[in-house]
Amino acid sequence: MAFLSIAMLAGAAEARPHAHGRRTAHVQEAHVPPGLRVSVQPIVGETGPAVRGQLARLLRGRGCRVVTALPRVEGTSQYLTMAKDNRLAAFVAADLEEGAHWSRVTFLVWDGASGNVLGRWTASAAPKNLAKTIAKGFWKNLGPQVSGATAPASEELGEAPPMYVNAGEPLQ
């Protein structure tokens, strides 16, 4: 399980001096535990594959092991089974609404261990600016939820430690 400080969980901000003497809020960034496996679900829409690819790059850039080979789920009950079978800590799903002058994408982060929604964020922009909006806001809005996700407990047994068995005296 990832270690998160209370400030990160509460979204608390610390003040930092600005170049002009003003103080601005600075939110501490979430850090991903090494090897955190995250599935980025397929995104339906004309620009869906591009958004999915961008999201995968953003997550890899933060240290996640991204899985894109899994199909889009039909129902939320599938998340638990897929997480257990693939040792996934989180799923990132998105719904994309595309218009001629405006696009909106809503991201959901699902926990692999519980199947619960950990976070939701919606980004809206002109189609040519959507990628920039996602790049600037995804980790700021959903980073703590992704890094706090946990994989289900494994049912695989590890290698047993060597044992000494006293079988008695050797036969003559």
C-alpha positions as CSV (number, residue, x, y, z in Angstrom):
1,M,0.0,0.0,0.0
2,A,1.3,3.4,-0.9
3,F,2.4,5.9,1.8
4,L,0.5,9.1,1.6
5,S,1.0,12.0,3.9
6,I,-2.0,13.6,5.6
7,A,-1.3,16.8,3.6
8,M,-1.6,14.8,0.3
9,L,-4.8,13.1,1.4
10,A,-6.5,16.3,2.6
11,G,-5.3,18.2,-0.5
12,A,-3.7,20.7,1.8
13,A,-1.6,23.4,0.2
14,E,1.5,25.1,1.6
15,A,2.3,28.7,0.7
16,R,5.4,29.5,-1.3
17,P,6.7,33.0,-2.0
18,H,6.1,34.2,-5.6
19,A,8.6,36.2,-7.6
20,H,6.6,39.3,-7.0
21,G,6.3,38.9,-3.2
22,R,2.9,37.3,-3.4
23,R,2.3,33.9,-1.9
24,T,0.9,31.1,-4.1
25,A,-0.5,27.8,-3.1
26,H,1.6,24.7,-3.9
27,V,0.1,21.3,-3.7
28,Q,2.5,18.5,-2.9
29,E,2.6,15.9,-5.7
30,A,1.7,12.3,-5.2
31,H,4.4,9.7,-5.7
32,V,3.8,6.3,-7.3
33,P,5.0,3.2,-5.5
34,P,7.5,1.3,-7.7
35,G,5.9,-1.1,-10.1
36,L,2.3,0.1,-9.6
37,R,0.3,-1.6,-12.3
38,V,-2.5,0.5,-13.9
39,S,-4.8,-0.5,-16.7
40,V,-5.9,2.3,-19.1
41,Q,-9.2,1.2,-20.6
42,P,-10.0,1.8,-24.3
43,I,-11.7,5.1,-24.9
44,V,-14.6,5.3,-27.4
45,G,-14.6,8.2,-29.8
46,E,-12.7,9.6,-32.8
47,T,-9.9,11.0,-30.6
48,G,-10.3,8.2,-28.0
49,P,-7.2,6.3,-29.0
50,A,-5.1,9.4,-29.0
51,V,-6.4,10.4,-25.5
52,R,-5.7,6.8,-24.3
53,G,-2.1,6.9,-25.6
54,Q,-1.5,10.3,-24.0
55,L,-2.9,9.0,-20.7
56,A,-0.6,5.9,-20.9
57,R,2.4,8.1,-21.5
58,L,1.5,10.4,-18.5
59,L,1.2,7.4,-16.2
60,R,4.5,5.8,-17.5
61,G,6.2,9.1,-16.9
62,R,5.2,8.9,-13.3
63,G,6.6,5.4,-12.8
64,C,3.4,3.3,-13.4
65,R,3.5,0.0,-15.3
66,V,0.7,0.6,-17.7
67,V,-1.4,-2.2,-19.2
68,T,-3.3,-1.4,-22.4
69,A,-4.0,-4.9,-23.6
70,L,-7.2,-5.5,-21.6
71,P,-10.6,-4.9,-23.3
72,R,-13.1,-2.3,-22.1
73,V,-15.3,-3.7,-19.3
74,E,-19.0,-4.1,-19.8
75,G,-19.9,-3.8,-16.1
76,T,-18.1,-2.6,-13.0
77,S,-18.2,-6.0,-11.4
78,Q,-15.5,-7.1,-13.9
79,Y,-12.9,-4.8,-12.4
80,L,-12.3,-7.0,-9.3
81,T,-11.8,-10.2,-11.4
82,M,-9.6,-8.4,-14.0
83,A,-7.5,-6.8,-11.2
84,K,-6.9,-10.1,-9.5
85,D,-6.1,-12.0,-12.7
86,N,-3.7,-9.2,-13.9
87,R,-2.4,-8.0,-10.5
88,L,-3.7,-4.4,-11.2
89,A,-3.8,-1.7,-8.6
90,A,-6.0,0.7,-10.6
91,F,-8.1,1.1,-13.7
92,V,-8.4,4.4,-15.5
93,A,-11.5,4.7,-17.6
94,A,-12.8,7.7,-19.6
95,D,-15.9,8.9,-21.3
96,L,-15.3,11.2,-24.2
97,E,-17.9,13.7,-25.6
98,E,-16.7,15.3,-28.9
99,G,-18.2,18.3,-30.5
100,A,-17.2,20.5,-33.4
101,H,-16.0,23.3,-31.1
102,W,-15.7,21.6,-27.7
103,S,-14.6,18.3,-26.2
104,R,-15.1,16.9,-22.7
105,V,-13.5,13.9,-21.2
106,T,-14.4,12.5,-17.8
107,F,-11.8,10.2,-16.1
108,L,-12.6,7.7,-13.4
109,V,-10.0,5.9,-11.3
110,W,-11.1,2.5,-9.9
111,D,-9.3,0.7,-7.1
112,G,-8.2,-2.8,-8.0
113,A,-8.6,-4.2,-4.5
114,S,-12.0,-2.9,-3.7
115,G,-13.5,-2.1,-7.1
116,N,-14.6,1.4,-5.8
117,V,-14.2,4.7,-7.6
118,L,-11.3,6.5,-6.0
119,G,-11.6,9.7,-8.0
120,R,-13.3,11.5,-10.9
121,W,-12.1,14.5,-13.0
122,T,-13.6,16.2,-16.0
123,A,-11.6,18.2,-18.5
124,S,-13.2,20.4,-21.2
125,A,-11.5,22.3,-24.0
126,A,-11.5,23.0,-27.7
127,P,-10.5,19.8,-29.5
128,K,-7.1,21.2,-30.4
129,N,-6.4,22.1,-26.8
130,L,-7.8,19.0,-25.1
131,A,-4.4,17.2,-25.0
132,K,-2.7,20.2,-23.3
133,T,-5.6,20.5,-20.7
134,I,-5.2,16.8,-19.9
135,A,-1.5,17.0,-19.6
136,K,-1.7,20.0,-17.2
137,G,-4.6,18.7,-15.0
138,F,-4.7,14.9,-14.9
139,W,-1.9,14.2,-12.3
140,K,-2.9,17.3,-10.3
141,N,-6.5,16.1,-10.0
142,L,-6.1,12.3,-9.9
143,G,-2.5,11.6,-9.0
144,P,-3.2,10.9,-5.3
145,Q,-6.0,8.5,-6.2
146,V,-3.8,6.6,-8.7
147,S,-0.8,6.4,-6.3
148,G,-3.1,5.4,-3.4
149,A,-4.7,2.5,-5.3
150,T,-3.9,-1.1,-4.2
151,A,-3.9,-4.4,-6.0
152,P,-5.9,-7.3,-4.6
153,A,-4.0,-9.8,-2.4
154,S,-2.4,-12.5,-4.4
155,E,-3.6,-16.1,-3.9
156,E,-0.3,-17.5,-5.2
157,L,1.8,-19.2,-2.7
158,G,5.5,-18.3,-2.6
159,E,8.3,-20.9,-2.5
160,A,8.3,-22.7,0.8
161,P,11.4,-22.4,3.0
162,P,13.6,-25.5,3.2
163,M,12.7,-27.8,6.1
164,Y,14.6,-30.5,8.0
165,V,12.6,-33.7,8.5
166,N,13.9,-36.3,11.0
167,A,12.9,-39.6,9.5
168,G,14.6,-41.7,12.1
169,E,17.6,-43.9,12.0
170,P,18.8,-45.3,8.6
171,L,17.8,-48.9,7.8
172,Q,20.6,-51.5,8.0
